[in-house]
Amino acid sequence: MTTMSSHRRATPCRERFQDLRTAEALVVSVLRLWAEPLREPDRPHPHWQDGMTAAGLSNDAAVAFDTLMRIVLAATTRPLDLHRPPCPALGTDESMLLDMLRLVQQDRHGEAGLLMNDWLPLAGVRMAMAPLCVLASALTRAGLQMPDPSDVPLTNKAIDGINAKRMDRVQPAADRGATLLH
């Protein structure tokens, strides 16, 4: 039986943005640009949809992404670890979104829902799975397949780092998640 921890990103080379493959870099860039207006609403920001359009994704993909993230932001049980666009590191929740998309692309919807349950209560997971699936399908149709982390060897140092990150997880607070880290 697989455990939820077996689905977490477990690749040492993907702790940095520069090590992401094309599909992953697109999703993380769009996510970071999407979150920027939430951090600084009075400042002008680039349009996060432009990257999706340039990659050949339909407007449906952009709507699905926006819907997914609005559900997550509204119902999350903890602050999200999303980094600013220039940050060279990869946030825990950025990695988790990549894993969820990969699992859906592999028709492992239940496992993606288990990961999403780290962000959302069960009712939120039910609402967010549809836009996650639409986004994953759009990425697949555009030839943007999320790589499988098992393709990259895992070192003991990486395993220790993953376990340390799990121990340092942010505990839920009165703020239901509208706070973004970094």
Residue frames as a rotation matrix with the C-alpha (Angstrom) as fourth column:
MET 1
0.580 0.815 0.000 0.00
0.815 -0.580 0.000 0.00
0.000 0.000 -1.000 0.00
THR 2
-0.317 -0.688 0.652 1.34
0.635 -0.665 -0.393 3.41
0.704 0.290 0.648 -0.91
THR 3
0.042 0.268 -0.962 1.44
0.903 -0.422 -0.078 6.15
-0.427 -0.866 -0.260 1.63
MET 4
0.935 0.349 0.064 0.87
0.345 -0.854 -0.388 9.82
-0.081 0.385 -0.919 1.08
SER 5
0.488 -0.810 -0.325 4.53
-0.325 -0.514 0.794 10.51
-0.810 -0.281 -0.514 1.83
SER 6
-0.206 -0.583 0.786 5.55
0.551 0.594 0.586 8.38
-0.808 0.554 0.199 -1.15
HIS 7
0.456 0.469 0.756 3.85
0.890 -0.242 -0.387 10.90
0.002 0.849 -0.528 -3.45
ARG 8
0.790 -0.176 -0.587 5.80
0.036 -0.943 0.331 13.91
-0.612 -0.283 -0.739 -2.28
ARG 9
0.803 -0.586 -0.109 8.47
-0.291 -0.226 -0.930 15.35
0.520 0.778 -0.352 -4.54
ALA 10
0.823 -0.527 0.212 11.63
0.040 0.426 0.904 13.53
-0.567 -0.735 0.372 -3.66
THR 11
0.582 -0.642 0.500 14.23
0.761 0.213 -0.612 14.79
0.286 0.737 0.613 -6.09
PRO 12
0.169 -0.597 -0.784 17.24
0.715 -0.473 0.514 16.71
-0.678 -0.648 0.347 -4.86
CYS 13
-0.757 -0.552 0.350 17.84
0.633 -0.483 0.606 18.46
-0.165 0.680 0.715 -8.18
ARG 14
-0.197 0.765 0.613 14.41
0.592 -0.406 0.696 20.06
0.781 0.500 -0.373 -8.10
GLU 15
0.163 0.192 -0.968 14.93
0.934 -0.347 0.089 22.20
-0.319 -0.918 -0.235 -5.04
ARG 16
-0.531 -0.395 -0.750 15.97
0.120 -0.911 0.394 25.05
-0.839 0.119 0.531 -7.30
PHE 17
0.495 0.785 -0.373 13.90
-0.215 -0.305 -0.928 26.75
-0.842 0.539 0.018 -9.96
GLN 18
0.067 -0.546 -0.835 16.70
-0.962 -0.256 0.090 26.52
-0.263 0.798 -0.543 -12.52
ASP 19
-0.858 -0.437 0.270 16.61
-0.386 0.896 0.221 22.72
-0.338 0.085 -0.937 -12.31
LEU 20
0.025 0.952 0.306 12.97
-0.142 0.307 -0.941 22.45
-0.990 -0.020 0.143 -13.37
ARG 21
-0.696 -0.115 0.709 12.08
0.635 0.361 0.682 21.08
-0.335 0.925 -0.178 -16.76
THR 22
-0.929 0.217 0.299 10.04
0.040 -0.746 0.665 23.17
0.367 0.630 0.684 -19.20
ALA 23
-0.053 0.993 -0.107 6.54
0.301 0.118 0.946 22.10
0.952 0.018 -0.305 -18.12
GLU 24
0.192 0.064 -0.979 7.42
0.976 0.092 0.198 22.48
0.103 -0.994 -0.045 -14.44
ALA 25
-0.768 -0.555 -0.319 9.05
0.580 -0.814 0.020 25.88
-0.271 -0.169 0.948 -14.94
LEU 26
-0.670 0.605 0.429 5.97
0.058 -0.534 0.844 27.12
0.740 0.591 0.323 -16.79
VAL 27
0.289 0.855 -0.431 3.59
0.545 0.224 0.808 26.05
0.787 -0.468 -0.401 -14.01
VAL 28
0.032 -0.340 -0.940 5.75
0.978 -0.182 0.100 27.49
-0.205 -0.923 0.327 -11.23
SER 29
-0.918 -0.382 0.106 6.28
0.396 -0.882 0.255 30.77
-0.004 0.276 0.961 -13.12
VAL 30
-0.353 0.876 0.329 2.56
0.083 -0.321 0.944 31.14
0.932 0.361 0.040 -13.74
LEU 31
0.372 0.482 -0.794 1.82
0.795 0.276 0.540 30.34
0.479 -0.832 -0.281 -10.09
ARG 32
-0.364 -0.605 -0.708 4.30
0.870 -0.493 -0.026 32.93
-0.333 -0.626 0.705 -8.83
LEU 33
-0.954 0.036 0.299 3.00
0.123 -0.860 0.496 35.59
0.275 0.510 0.815 -11.21
TRP 34
-0.051 0.996 -0.069 -0.58
0.347 0.082 0.934 34.75
0.936 0.024 -0.350 -10.23
ALA 35
0.327 0.167 -0.930 0.25
0.929 0.123 0.349 35.26
0.173 -0.978 -0.115 -6.55
GLU 36
-0.669 -0.739 0.076 2.12
0.714 -0.668 -0.212 38.56
0.207 -0.088 0.974 -6.95
PRO 37
-0.398 0.545 0.738 -0.98
-0.110 -0.827 0.552 40.83
0.911 0.138 0.389 -7.02
LEU 38
0.631 0.605 -0.485 -2.07
0.380 0.303 0.874 39.24
0.676 -0.736 -0.038 -3.73
ARG 39
0.036 -0.734 -0.678 1.18
0.998 -0.004 0.057 40.38
-0.045 -0.679 0.733 -2.13
GLU 40
-0.722 -0.323 -0.613 1.25
0.290 -0.944 0.156 43.87
-0.629 -0.065 0.775 -3.62
PRO 41
0.036 0.863 0.505 -2.21
0.897 0.194 -0.396 44.75
-0.440 0.467 -0.767 -4.97
ASP 42
0.696 0.283 -0.660 -1.40
0.120 -0.952 -0.282 48.43
-0.708 0.117 -0.697 -5.65
ARG 43
-0.276 -0.887 -0.370 1.56
-0.455 -0.219 0.863 47.69
-0.847 0.407 -0.343 -7.91
PRO 44
0.531 0.423 -0.735 1.24
-0.845 0.200 -0.496 46.82
-0.063 0.884 0.463 -11.63
HIS 45
-0.093 -0.499 0.861 2.09
-0.354 0.825 0.440 43.19
-0.931 -0.264 -0.254 -12.42
PRO 46
-0.801 -0.183 -0.570 2.74
-0.599 0.249 0.761 41.15
0.003 0.951 -0.309 -15.55
HIS 47
0.311 0.945 -0.106 -0.19
-0.950 0.313 0.008 39.12
0.041 0.098 0.994 -16.82
TRP 48
-0.315 -0.440 0.841 0.27
-0.585 0.788 0.194 35.57
-0.747 -0.431 -0.506 -15.58
GLN 49
0.584 0.650 0.486 -1.83
-0.005 0.601 -0.799 34.24
-0.812 0.464 0.354 -18.49
ASP 50
0.590 -0.354 -0.726 0.73
-0.795 -0.411 -0.446 35.36
-0.141 0.840 -0.524 -21.10
GLY 51
-0.509 -0.839 0.193 3.07
-0.805 0.543 0.238 32.44
-0.304 -0.034 -0.952 -20.38
MET 52
-0.230 0.521 0.822 0.24
0.063 0.851 -0.521 29.97
-0.971 -0.068 -0.228 -20.76
THR 53
0.795 0.540 -0.277 -0.77
-0.182 -0.223 -0.958 31.48
-0.579 0.811 -0.079 -24.09
ALA 54
0.231 -0.810 -0.539 2.83
-0.971 -0.229 -0.072 31.48
-0.065 0.540 -0.839 -25.33
ALA 55
-0.682 -0.488 0.544 3.08
-0.521 0.847 0.107 27.78
-0.513 -0.211 -0.832 -24.42
GLY 56
-0.779 0.404 -0.480 0.05
-0.353 0.351 0.867 27.00
0.519 0.845 -0.131 -26.58
LEU 57
-0.803 0.532 -0.268 -2.42
0.561 0.525 -0.640 26.47
-0.200 -0.664 -0.720 -23.75
SER 58
-0.280 0.812 0.512 -6.05
0.587 -0.277 0.761 27.41
0.759 0.514 -0.399 -24.27
ASN 59
-0.401 0.277 0.873 -8.05
-0.571 -0.821 -0.002 29.96
0.716 -0.499 0.487 -22.35
ASP 60
0.684 0.671 -0.285 -9.70
-0.246 0.580 0.776 26.99
0.687 -0.461 0.562 -20.62
ALA 61
0.139 -0.729 -0.670 -6.34
0.754 0.517 -0.406 26.13
0.642 -0.449 0.621 -19.07
ALA 62
-0.761 -0.421 0.494 -5.98
0.082 -0.817 -0.570 29.67
0.643 -0.394 0.657 -17.71
VAL 63
0.059 0.871 0.487 -9.53
-0.720 -0.301 0.626 29.62
0.692 -0.387 0.609 -16.33
ALA 64
0.695 0.165 -0.699 -8.89
0.205 0.887 0.414 26.21
0.689 -0.431 0.583 -14.73
PHE 65
-0.332 -0.897 -0.291 -5.63
0.675 -0.011 -0.738 27.44
0.659 -0.442 0.609 -13.18
ASP 66
-0.683 0.115 0.721 -7.29
-0.358 -0.913 -0.194 30.58
0.636 -0.391 0.665 -11.81
THR 67
0.410 0.911 0.054 -10.26
-0.575 0.212 0.791 28.62
0.708 -0.355 0.610 -10.47
LEU 68
0.428 -0.341 -0.837 -8.01
0.540 0.839 -0.066 26.04
0.725 -0.424 0.543 -8.82
MET 69
-0.611 -0.787 -0.089 -5.88
0.557 -0.348 -0.754 28.65
0.562 -0.510 0.651 -7.10
ARG 70
-0.434 0.538 0.723 -8.89
-0.597 -0.772 0.217 30.71
0.675 -0.338 0.656 -5.98
ILE 71
0.672 0.636 -0.378 -10.40
-0.178 0.635 0.752 27.59
0.718 -0.438 0.540 -4.37
VAL 72
0.116 -0.727 -0.677 -7.07
0.778 0.490 -0.393 26.80
0.618 -0.481 0.622 -2.71
LEU 73
-0.766 -0.455 0.455 -6.61
0.147 -0.813 -0.564 30.36
0.626 -0.365 0.689 -1.47
ALA 74
-0.103 0.832 0.545 -10.18
-0.686 -0.457 0.567 30.55
0.721 -0.315 0.618 -0.13
ALA 75
0.794 0.606 -0.048 -10.21
-0.428 0.613 0.664 27.21
0.432 -0.507 0.746 1.64
THR 76
0.019 -0.863 -0.505 -6.63
0.037 0.506 -0.862 26.33
0.999 -0.002 0.041 2.52
THR 77
0.854 0.315 -0.414 -5.96
0.354 0.230 0.906 25.27
0.380 -0.921 0.085 6.07
ARG 78
0.376 -0.800 -0.467 -2.48
0.639 -0.141 0.756 26.82
-0.671 -0.583 0.458 6.24
PRO 79
0.475 -0.307 -0.825 -0.28
-0.546 -0.838 -0.003 29.47
-0.690 0.451 -0.566 4.65
LEU 80
0.945 -0.112 0.307 1.12
0.305 0.636 -0.708 28.44
-0.116 0.763 0.636 1.30
ASP 81
0.135 -0.975 -0.176 4.85
0.159 -0.154 0.975 28.26
-0.978 -0.160 0.134 0.60
LEU 82
0.687 0.092 0.720 4.94
0.726 -0.071 -0.684 30.15
-0.012 0.993 -0.115 -2.70
HIS 83
-0.188 -0.873 -0.449 8.06
0.729 -0.430 0.532 32.10
-0.658 -0.228 0.717 -3.62
ARG 84
0.400 0.210 -0.892 8.45
-0.268 -0.904 -0.332 35.40
-0.877 0.372 -0.305 -5.45
PRO 85
0.996 0.085 -0.034 9.18
-0.055 0.267 -0.962 35.26
-0.073 0.960 0.270 -9.22
PRO 86
0.449 -0.879 -0.161 12.93
-0.663 -0.207 -0.719 35.95
0.599 0.430 -0.676 -8.96
CYS 87
0.373 -0.306 0.876 13.51
-0.816 0.340 0.467 33.44
-0.441 -0.889 -0.123 -6.14
PRO 88
-0.284 -0.568 -0.773 15.94
-0.857 0.511 -0.061 30.66
0.430 0.645 -0.632 -7.13
ALA 89
-0.920 -0.020 0.390 14.48
-0.257 0.784 -0.565 28.21
-0.295 -0.620 -0.727 -4.57
LEU 90
-0.512 0.787 -0.344 11.39
-0.132 0.323 0.937 26.10
0.848 0.526 -0.061 -5.05
GLY 91
-0.396 0.457 0.796 8.60
-0.915 -0.270 -0.300 26.36
0.078 -0.847 0.525 -2.47
THR 92
-0.873 0.092 0.479 7.16
-0.106 0.923 -0.370 23.24
-0.476 -0.374 -0.796 -0.88
ASP 93
0.048 0.992 0.114 3.69
0.094 0.109 -0.990 24.00
-0.994 0.058 -0.088 -2.19
GLU 94
0.207 -0.087 -0.974 5.00
-0.926 -0.338 -0.167 24.83
-0.315 0.937 -0.151 -5.64
SER 95
-0.807 -0.554 -0.205 6.51
-0.587 0.791 0.175 21.32
0.065 0.261 -0.963 -5.70
MET 96
-0.642 0.618 0.453 3.28
0.105 0.656 -0.747 19.87
-0.759 -0.432 -0.486 -4.42
LEU 97
0.354 0.760 -0.545 1.28
-0.507 -0.333 -0.795 21.45
-0.786 0.558 0.267 -7.25
LEU 98
-0.191 -0.508 -0.840 3.72
-0.976 0.189 0.107 19.93
0.104 0.840 -0.532 -9.75
ASP 99
-0.959 -0.172 0.226 3.24
-0.222 0.950 -0.219 16.53
-0.177 -0.260 -0.949 -8.11
MET 100
-0.189 0.967 0.172 -0.55
-0.037 0.168 -0.985 16.83
-0.981 -0.193 0.004 -8.20
LEU 101
0.377 0.294 -0.878 -0.49
-0.830 -0.314 -0.461 17.71
-0.411 0.903 0.126 -11.89
ARG 102
-0.578 -0.666 -0.472 1.88
-0.794 0.592 0.137 14.80
0.189 0.454 -0.871 -12.62
LEU 103
-0.836 0.292 0.465 -0.35
-0.023 0.828 -0.561 12.36
-0.548 -0.479 -0.685 -10.75
VAL 104
0.225 0.959 -0.174 -3.46
-0.247 -0.117 -0.962 13.51
-0.943 0.259 0.211 -12.64
GLN 105
0.154 -0.236 -0.960 -1.58
-0.985 -0.115 -0.130 13.24
-0.080 0.965 -0.250 -15.94
GLN 106
-0.833 -0.490 -0.255 -0.79
-0.495 0.868 -0.050 9.65
0.246 0.085 -0.966 -14.94
ASP 107
-0.006 0.955 -0.298 -4.50
-0.357 0.276 0.892 8.99
0.934 0.112 0.339 -14.19
ARG 108
-0.454 -0.179 -0.873 -3.77
0.714 0.513 -0.476 8.73
0.533 -0.839 -0.106 -10.46
HIS 109
-0.085 0.547 0.833 -6.53
-0.077 -0.837 0.542 11.11
0.993 -0.018 0.113 -9.39
GLY 110
0.818 0.444 -0.366 -7.01
0.277 0.253 0.927 9.62
0.505 -0.859 0.084 -5.93
GLU 111
0.133 -0.866 -0.483 -3.37
0.990 0.097 0.098 10.10
-0.038 -0.491 0.870 -5.07
ALA 112
-0.599 -0.272 0.754 -3.48
0.415 -0.910 0.001 13.69
0.685 0.313 0.657 -6.33
GLY 113
0.378 0.831 0.408 -6.51
-0.089 -0.405 0.910 14.25
0.921 -0.380 -0.079 -4.07
LEU 114
0.672 -0.210 -0.711 -4.57
0.723 0.396 0.566 12.87
0.163 -0.894 0.418 -1.11
LEU 115
-0.473 -0.881 0.030 -1.80
0.868 -0.471 -0.156 15.39
0.151 -0.048 0.987 -1.74
MET 116
-0.400 0.391 0.829 -4.33
0.099 -0.881 0.463 18.19
0.911 0.267 0.314 -2.15
ASN 117
0.632 0.673 -0.384 -5.79
0.405 0.135 0.904 17.25
0.661 -0.727 -0.187 1.22
ASP 118
-0.193 -0.767 -0.612 -2.61
0.981 -0.158 -0.112 18.74
-0.011 -0.623 0.783 2.72
TRP 119
-0.935 -0.108 0.339 -3.90
0.175 -0.969 0.176 22.12
0.310 0.224 0.924 1.50
LEU 120
-0.487 0.860 0.156 -7.64
-0.696 -0.490 0.525 21.74
0.528 0.147 0.837 1.73
PRO 121
-0.430 0.488 0.760 -10.37
-0.511 0.562 -0.650 20.05
-0.744 -0.668 0.008 3.74
LEU 122
-0.630 0.146 0.763 -12.20
0.456 0.864 0.212 17.25
-0.628 0.482 -0.611 1.93
ALA 123
0.493 0.870 0.026 -14.97
0.568 -0.299 -0.767 19.53
-0.659 0.393 -0.641 0.59
GLY 124
0.459 -0.418 -0.784 -12.31
-0.559 -0.821 0.110 21.83
-0.690 0.388 -0.611 -0.89
VAL 125
-0.652 -0.693 0.308 -10.51
-0.248 0.578 0.777 18.88
-0.717 0.431 -0.549 -2.47
ARG 126
-0.150 0.691 0.707 -13.75
0.735 0.557 -0.388 17.83
-0.662 0.462 -0.591 -4.15
MET 127
0.797 0.478 -0.370 -14.24
0.169 -0.764 -0.623 21.32
-0.580 0.434 -0.689 -5.58
ALA 128
0.312 -0.771 -0.555 -10.62
-0.701 -0.581 0.414 21.74
-0.642 0.260 -0.722 -6.68
MET 129
-0.255 -0.454 0.854 -10.15
0.159 0.851 0.500 18.38
-0.954 0.263 -0.145 -8.41
ALA 130
0.604 0.548 0.580 -12.15
0.645 0.092 -0.759 19.37
-0.469 0.832 -0.298 -11.51
PRO 131
0.931 -0.287 -0.225 -10.04
-0.361 -0.812 -0.459 22.44
-0.051 0.509 -0.859 -12.38
LEU 132
0.042 -0.945 0.324 -6.86
-0.624 0.229 0.748 20.50
-0.781 -0.233 -0.580 -11.53
CYS 133
-0.033 0.022 0.999 -7.90
0.466 0.885 -0.004 17.81
-0.884 0.466 -0.039 -14.03
VAL 134
0.906 0.365 0.214 -8.76
0.368 -0.429 -0.825 20.38
-0.209 0.826 -0.523 -16.72
LEU 135
0.644 -0.733 -0.221 -5.36
-0.714 -0.679 0.170 22.04
-0.275 0.048 -0.960 -16.24
ALA 136
-0.162 -0.725 0.669 -3.49
-0.323 0.680 0.658 18.72
-0.932 -0.109 -0.344 -16.31
SER 137
0.312 0.367 0.876 -5.32
0.663 0.577 -0.478 17.68
-0.681 0.730 -0.063 -19.50
ALA 138
0.995 0.044 -0.093 -4.58
-0.026 -0.768 -0.640 21.01
-0.099 0.639 -0.763 -21.18
LEU 139
0.265 -0.964 0.006 -0.89
-0.782 -0.211 0.586 20.66
-0.564 -0.160 -0.810 -20.31
THR 140
-0.169 -0.281 0.945 -0.86
0.157 0.938 0.308 17.14
-0.973 0.200 -0.115 -21.75
ARG 141
0.678 0.504 0.535 -2.59
0.602 0.037 -0.798 18.26
-0.422 0.863 -0.278 -24.98
ALA 142
0.911 -0.380 -0.161 0.05
-0.412 -0.844 -0.342 21.00
-0.006 0.378 -0.926 -25.35
GLY 143
0.558 -0.721 -0.410 2.83
0.214 0.603 -0.769 18.42
0.802 0.341 0.490 -24.96
LEU 144
-0.172 -0.575 0.800 3.75
-0.673 -0.525 -0.522 19.63
0.720 -0.628 -0.296 -21.49
GLN 145
0.579 0.309 -0.755 4.08
0.177 0.856 0.486 16.44
0.796 -0.415 0.441 -19.48
MET 146
0.598 -0.373 0.709 5.18
-0.797 -0.363 0.482 16.70
0.077 -0.854 -0.515 -15.85
PRO 147
-0.138 -0.729 -0.670 8.32
-0.511 0.632 -0.583 14.57
0.848 0.262 -0.460 -15.44
ASP 148
0.833 0.370 -0.411 8.26
0.081 0.653 0.753 11.65
0.547 -0.661 0.514 -13.04
PRO 149
0.515 -0.672 0.532 10.61
-0.850 -0.478 0.219 12.27
0.107 -0.565 -0.818 -10.10
SER 150
0.684 -0.276 0.675 11.53
-0.090 0.886 0.454 8.57
-0.723 -0.372 0.582 -10.09
ASP 151
0.884 -0.383 0.270 13.53
0.350 0.158 -0.923 9.28
0.311 0.910 0.274 -13.26
VAL 152
0.253 -0.800 0.544 16.11
-0.502 -0.590 -0.632 11.09
0.827 -0.113 -0.551 -11.10
PRO 153
-0.075 -0.320 -0.944 18.15
0.547 0.778 -0.307 9.13
0.834 -0.540 0.117 -8.54
LEU 154
0.773 0.407 0.487 17.49
-0.221 -0.547 0.808 9.96
0.595 -0.732 -0.332 -4.90
THR 155
-0.305 -0.938 -0.165 20.39
0.015 0.169 -0.986 10.41
0.952 -0.303 -0.037 -2.49
ASN 156
-0.068 0.220 -0.973 20.40
0.940 0.342 0.012 9.93
0.335 -0.914 -0.230 1.27
LYS 157
-0.881 -0.286 -0.378 21.11
0.403 -0.872 -0.279 13.65
-0.250 -0.397 0.883 1.70
ALA 158
-0.737 0.667 0.108 17.97
-0.345 -0.510 0.788 14.46
0.581 0.543 0.606 -0.30
ILE 159
0.000 0.748 -0.664 15.89
0.454 0.592 0.666 12.07
0.891 -0.301 -0.339 1.80
ASP 160
-0.386 -0.221 -0.896 17.18
0.920 -0.163 -0.356 13.71
-0.068 -0.962 0.266 4.99
GLY 161
-0.998 -0.008 -0.060 16.32
0.001 -0.993 0.116 17.15
-0.061 0.116 0.991 3.57
ILE 162
-0.411 0.907 -0.090 12.80
-0.154 0.029 0.988 16.05
0.899 0.420 0.128 2.67
ASN 163
0.069 0.416 -0.907 12.21
0.801 0.518 0.299 14.64
0.594 -0.747 -0.297 6.14
ALA 164
-0.698 -0.372 -0.612 13.56
0.675 -0.627 -0.388 17.82
-0.240 -0.684 0.689 7.77
LYS 165
-0.897 0.409 0.168 11.17
-0.259 -0.794 0.549 19.95
0.358 0.449 0.819 5.67
ARG 166
-0.088 0.908 -0.409 8.22
0.221 0.418 0.881 17.82
0.971 -0.013 -0.238 6.76
MET 167
-0.137 -0.027 -0.990 9.15
0.974 0.179 -0.140 18.35
0.181 -0.983 0.002 10.40
ASP 168
-0.840 -0.288 -0.460 9.26
0.392 -0.908 -0.146 22.14
-0.376 -0.303 0.876 9.92
ARG 169
-0.455 0.719 0.525 5.77
0.693 -0.084 0.716 22.41
0.559 0.690 -0.460 8.42
VAL 170
-0.848 0.249 0.468 3.75
-0.381 -0.900 -0.212 25.48
0.368 -0.358 0.858 9.26
GLN 171
-0.752 0.626 -0.206 0.93
0.620 0.565 -0.544 24.73
-0.224 -0.537 -0.813 11.69
PRO 172
-0.123 0.785 0.607 -2.58
0.680 -0.378 0.628 26.05
0.723 0.490 -0.487 10.88
ALA 173
-0.915 -0.123 -0.384 -3.39
0.363 -0.666 -0.652 29.35
-0.175 -0.736 0.654 12.52
ALA 174
-0.106 0.916 -0.387 -6.42
0.295 -0.343 -0.892 31.61
-0.949 -0.209 -0.234 12.74
ASP 175
-0.101 -0.011 -0.995 -5.52
-0.851 -0.516 0.092 32.89
-0.515 0.856 0.043 9.26
ARG 176
0.513 0.427 0.745 -7.02
-0.105 0.892 -0.439 30.20
-0.852 0.147 0.503 7.01
GLY 177
0.103 -0.612 0.784 -4.32
0.750 0.566 0.343 30.56
-0.654 0.553 0.517 4.41
ALA 178
0.923 0.243 0.297 -4.67
0.381 -0.668 -0.639 33.90
0.043 0.704 -0.709 2.72
THR 179
0.576 -0.805 -0.142 -1.05
-0.559 -0.515 0.650 34.43
-0.597 -0.295 -0.746 3.81
LEU 180
0.897 -0.419 -0.140 1.65
0.123 0.541 -0.832 33.54
0.425 0.729 0.536 1.32
LEU 181
0.630 -0.757 -0.172 5.12
0.331 0.062 0.942 32.75
-0.702 -0.650 0.290 2.56
HIS 182
-0.323 -0.895 0.307 8.24
0.783 -0.070 0.618 34.37
-0.532 0.440 0.724 1.01
